[in-house]
C-alpha cells in the first residue's frame, strides 16, 4: 500500500547526520499543516530509498511522513553528488 504524500520538498539536498541521512529543503503543500509553504525544514532520518536513489520526482519515507522530492537545490552539493 502506498503512503499518502505529506508534502513536497523543493530546493532540497541530502545531508549526513552521524550514520544516517536527512533531506533539507523548502516544504510546500504540507497536508499536516505544520508549516506554511516555503518554510525551510529538515526531515527526520530517511528510511527509504537509499541516499544514492534520491532524485527529483521520487517519494522519500521517514518515520512519520512521506515527501515528494521536487526540484533539487542547484547551488549546493549534496552528499550523493
C-alpha positions, 0 to 999 in steps of 0.5 A, a space after each residue: 500500500 502506498 503512503 499518502 504524500 505529506 508534502 513536497 520538498 523543493 530546493 532540497 539536498 541530502 545531508 549526513 547526520 552521524 550514520 544516517 541521512 536527512 533531506 533539507 529543503 523548502 516544504 510546500 503543500 504540507 497536508 499536516 499543516 505544520 508549516 506554511 509553504 516555503 518554510 525551510 525544514 529538515 526531515 527526520 532520518 530517511 528510511 527509504 530509498 537509499 541516499 544514492 536513489 534520491 532524485 527529483 520526482 521520487 517519494 522519500 519515507 521517514 518515520 512519520 511522513 512521506 515527501 515528494 522530492 521536487 526540484 533539487 537545490 542547484 547551488 549546493 552539493 549534496 552528499 550523493 553528488 
